[in-house]
Amino acid sequence: MSSKTLGKTPEPKARPAEIVREYGPFPGAGDIAGVTHDGQRVWAAAGARLIAFDPASGETTRTLDCAGDAGTAFDGKHLYQIAEARIDKIDPATGKVVASIPAPGSGSDSGLTWAEGSLWVGQYRDRRIHQVDPKTGAIQRTIESNRFVTGVTWVDGQLWHGTWEGDDSEIRRVDPKSGAVLERLEMPPGTGVSGLESDGADLFYAGGGKSGKVRAVRRPKAA
């Protein structure tokens, strides 16, 4: 099942994103790709390792030697990490990969999040978000976007995704049925959004790509 973007509906005016705090760069870490939140710590994929840090202190609390070049997710027990053409299911206590499924984009995947018992996978240049069966990798439905899709997250029934083209980057809320853009938070020029995750409350954590940083961004209050 595919949900199409509504025709030529005007997009809402972008508001400046409120960056609350920056974390990193982290010692020994490269580009920041995926980002997730386990209820206490923020996890960031940094090439050959996953880094966990305390968002209150900014201190690194764990590192796992796991390949990760795109999105990261947490289901309440396990981490999920896109590594090229696959999604690894990882035990956060040991770093062991306990299962793997094919990624829907066969290597062109970007964001990743967990919601409603499913994985949600962004595809950058294809401008899509797929709902994926976490056991088989089968695509259950697809949401079209009108921008490149980087990080993806759900919070309070809202679907948000990052977009990054050149020096321009936004965090956008979209209608999960139609893909229509409902809200736009504009990041400062040159501040990219690679990964994206909500803390389940009033913050997003946005991966900053080659900057090696993770940025906490205020989530707007519901109107």
C-alpha positions as a printed NumPy array, in Angstrom:
array([[  0.   ,   0.   ,   0.   ],
       [  1.409,   3.394,  -0.952],
       [  0.329,   6.768,   0.393],
       [  0.748,   9.597,  -2.091],
       [  1.605,  13.175,  -1.284],
       [ -1.29 ,  15.581,  -1.616],
       [ -1.174,  17.601,  -4.841],
       [ -0.01 ,  21.199,  -4.691],
       [ -1.063,  21.953,  -1.13 ],
       [  1.017,  24.936,   0.063],
       [  3.577,  24.021,   2.665],
       [  3.459,  25.78 ,   6.03 ],
       [  6.035,  28.488,   6.607],
       [  9.226,  27.218,   8.21 ],
       [ 10.074,  28.309,  11.739],
       [ 13.634,  28.505,  13.05 ],
       [ 14.612,  25.327,  14.873],
       [ 15.487,  25.935,  18.517],
       [ 18.795,  24.163,  19.161],
       [ 18.987,  23.577,  22.906],
       [ 22.403,  21.907,  23.144],
       [ 25.193,  20.397,  21.081],
       [ 27.115,  17.214,  21.923],
       [ 30.429,  16.08 ,  20.442],
       [ 32.487,  15.63 ,  18.421],
       [ 33.217,  12.38 ,  20.23 ],
       [ 36.749,  10.974,  20.615],
       [ 37.52 ,   8.335,  18.029],
       [ 34.207,   8.826,  16.242],
       [ 33.654,   9.819,  12.644],
       [ 30.527,  11.119,  10.967],
       [ 27.309,  10.846,  12.955],
       [ 24.645,   8.927,  11.046],
       [ 21.728,   7.372,  12.944],
       [ 20.566,   8.525,  16.366],
       [ 18.216,   6.867,  18.871],
       [ 17.155,   7.196,  22.51 ],
       [ 16.71 ,   4.285,  24.934],
       [ 14.782,   6.196,  27.582],
       [ 17.94 ,   7.305,  29.365],
       [ 20.823,   7.527,  26.931],
       [ 21.254,   8.809,  23.394],
       [ 22.911,   6.403,  20.952],
       [ 24.694,   7.634,  17.849],
       [ 26.071,   5.608,  14.938],
       [ 29.571,   6.766,  14.074],
       [ 30.835,   4.515,  11.298],
       [ 32.516,   1.554,  12.981],
       [ 30.973,   2.034,  16.401],
       [ 27.841,   2.933,  18.299],
       [ 28.29 ,   5.554,  21.006],
       [ 25.929,   6.056,  23.956],
       [ 26.021,   9.281,  25.951],
       [ 24.198,  10.815,  28.885],
       [ 22.202,  13.79 ,  27.543],
       [ 22.379,  15.559,  30.918],
       [ 26.165,  15.483,  31.304],
       [ 27.211,  14.848,  27.695],
       [ 29.533,  12.102,  28.928],
       [ 30.039,   8.983,  26.801],
       [ 28.797,   5.982,  28.777],
       [ 29.13 ,   3.076,  26.289],
       [ 30.725,   2.244,  22.983],
       [ 29.946,  -0.832,  20.89 ],
       [ 32.008,  -1.999,  17.929],
       [ 29.16 ,  -2.223,  15.419],
       [ 29.041,  -1.175,  11.781],
       [ 26.591,   1.645,  11.215],
       [ 26.414,   4.046,   8.278],
       [ 22.781,   5.165,   8.529],
       [ 19.757,   4.997,  10.861],
       [ 19.588,   3.634,  14.404],
       [ 16.515,   2.561,  16.417],
       [ 15.589,   1.059,  19.802],
       [ 12.548,  -1.167,  20.463],
       [ 12.723,  -1.133,  24.256],
       [ 15.147,  -4.048,  24.398],
       [ 17.324,  -4.183,  21.29 ],
       [ 19.077,  -1.661,  19.079],
       [ 18.584,  -1.783,  15.313],
       [ 21.249,  -0.425,  13.015],
       [ 21.39 ,   0.055,   9.253],
       [ 24.707,  -1.217,   7.91 ],
       [ 24.845,  -0.896,   4.12 ],
       [ 22.183,  -3.235,   2.677],
       [ 21.042,  -4.816,   5.95 ],
       [ 19.497,  -3.907,   9.305],
       [ 21.204,  -5.519,  12.29 ],
       [ 19.41 ,  -6.287,  15.551],
       [ 21.91 ,  -5.715,  18.362],
       [ 22.024,  -6.646,  22.033],
       [ 23.021,  -3.341,  23.685],
       [ 24.547,  -5.142,  26.67 ],
       [ 27.086,  -7.063,  24.588],
       [ 27.124,  -5.469,  21.133],
       [ 26.343,  -8.867,  19.602],
       [ 24.272,  -8.932,  16.411],
       [ 21.429, -11.344,  17.189],
       [ 19.606, -11.122,  13.845],
       [ 19.699,  -9.289,  10.51 ],
       [ 17.117,  -8.463,   7.852],
       [ 17.546,  -6.924,   4.394],
       [ 17.147,  -3.154,   4.268],
       [ 14.4  ,  -2.131,   1.835],
       [ 16.624,   0.217,  -0.162],
       [ 19.448,  -2.304,  -0.596],
       [ 21.997,   0.265,   0.567],
       [ 20.168,   3.537,  -0.202],
       [ 18.476,   3.664,   3.21 ],
       [ 18.876,   6.564,   5.633],
       [ 16.721,   7.027,   8.758],
       [ 15.388,   4.359,  11.097],
       [ 12.969,   4.339,  14.02 ],
       [ 10.742,   1.937,  15.934],
       [  7.018,   2.515,  16.446],
       [  3.848,   0.439,  16.689],
       [  5.759,  -2.844,  16.508],
       [  7.413,  -1.924,  13.215],
       [ 10.608,  -0.448,  11.898],
       [ 10.244,   2.715,   9.827],
       [ 12.989,   3.225,   7.273],
       [ 13.758,   6.435,   5.419],
       [ 15.121,   6.343,   1.884],
       [ 17.131,   9.442,   1.104],
       [ 16.99 ,  10.061,  -2.646],
       [ 13.831,   8.011,  -3.154],
       [ 12.031,  10.451,  -0.8  ],
       [ 10.124,   7.696,   0.957],
       [  9.5  ,   6.208,   4.388],
       [  8.761,   2.484,   4.567],
       [  7.022,   0.616,   7.368],
       [  8.936,  -2.647,   7.624],
       [  8.341,  -5.975,   9.376],
       [ 11.211,  -6.222,  11.901],
       [ 11.411, -10.013,  11.565],
       [ 11.412, -10.37 ,   7.777],
       [ 12.193,  -6.959,   6.299],
       [  8.968,  -7.064,   4.263],
       [  7.607,  -3.62 ,   3.37 ],
       [  4.134,  -3.146,   4.851],
       [  3.401,   0.336,   3.536],
       [  5.128,   3.357,   2.034],
       [  4.748,   7.071,   2.693],
       [  5.949,   9.442,  -0.019],
       [  7.775,  12.677,   0.829],
       [  8.536,  15.668,  -1.381],
       [ 12.066,  16.083,   0.013],
       [ 15.072,  13.876,   0.555],
       [ 14.519,  11.842,   3.717],
       [ 17.241,  11.466,   6.348],
       [ 16.315,  10.627,   9.955],
       [ 12.824,   9.422,  10.899],
       [ 10.995,   9.435,  14.238],
       [  7.508,   9.022,  15.726],
       [  6.344,  10.83 ,  18.872],
       [  2.812,  11.194,  20.273],
       [  1.353,   9.813,  17.057],
       [  3.262,  12.361,  14.962],
       [  5.646,  11.359,  12.163],
       [  8.703,  13.586,  11.726],
       [ 11.656,  13.283,   9.371],
       [ 14.845,  15.144,   8.666],
       [ 15.775,  16.465,   5.273],
       [ 19.159,  17.674,   4.092],
       [ 19.984,  19.091,   0.66 ],
       [ 23.187,  21.078,   0.232],
       [ 23.442,  23.634,   3.062],
       [ 19.709,  23.483,   3.789],
       [ 18.234,  21.17 ,   6.392],
       [ 14.875,  20.892,   8.159],
       [ 12.975,  18.737,  10.618],
       [  9.479,  18.2  ,   9.203],
       [  6.232,  16.784,  10.506],
       [  4.247,  14.995,   7.818],
       [  0.824,  13.417,   7.615],
       [  1.465,   9.657,   7.926],
       [ -1.357,   8.888,   5.501],
       [ -0.831,  11.447,   2.753],
       [  2.752,  12.603,   3.258],
       [  1.565,  16.233,   3.299],
       [  3.888,  18.56 ,   5.21 ],
       [  2.302,  19.86 ,   8.419],
       [  5.178,  21.588,  10.223],
       [  8.694,  22.737,   9.316],
       [ 11.618,  23.53 ,  11.605],
       [ 14.482,  25.131,   9.708],
       [ 18.006,  24.421,  10.897],
       [ 20.714,  27.11 ,  10.596],
       [ 22.51 ,  27.117,   7.2  ],
       [ 25.198,  24.454,   7.048],
       [ 23.727,  22.525,   9.994],
       [ 22.757,  19.186,   8.536],
       [ 20.363,  16.59 ,   9.913],
       [ 21.469,  13.006,   9.349],
       [ 19.784,  10.922,  12.06 ],
       [ 16.703,  11.968,  14.027],
       [ 15.003,  10.653,  17.155],
       [ 12.595,  11.971,  19.769],
       [ 13.201,  11.5  ,  23.472],
       [  9.47 ,  10.845,  23.839],
       [  8.987,  14.275,  25.4  ],
       [  9.945,  17.741,  24.17 ],
       [ 13.285,  17.168,  22.438],
       [ 14.578,  15.767,  19.184],
       [ 18.141,  14.522,  18.863],
       [ 19.566,  15.219,  15.419],
       [ 22.752,  13.702,  14.04 ],
       [ 25.011,  16.264,  12.395],
       [ 26.791,  14.181,   9.765],
       [ 30.405,  15.212,   9.133],
       [ 30.329,  17.742,  11.985],
       [ 30.516,  14.75 ,  14.341],
       [ 27.9  ,  16.388,  16.546],
       [ 24.464,  15.515,  17.892],
       [ 22.109,  18.435,  18.483],
       [ 19.143,  18.605,  20.851],
       [ 16.288,  20.497,  19.17 ],
       [ 13.13 ,  21.644,  20.911],
       [  9.936,  19.982,  19.675],
       [  7.131,  22.529,  19.238],
       [  4.21 ,  22.222,  21.596],
       [  0.991,  20.984,  20.003],
       [ -1.302,  23.803,  18.968]])
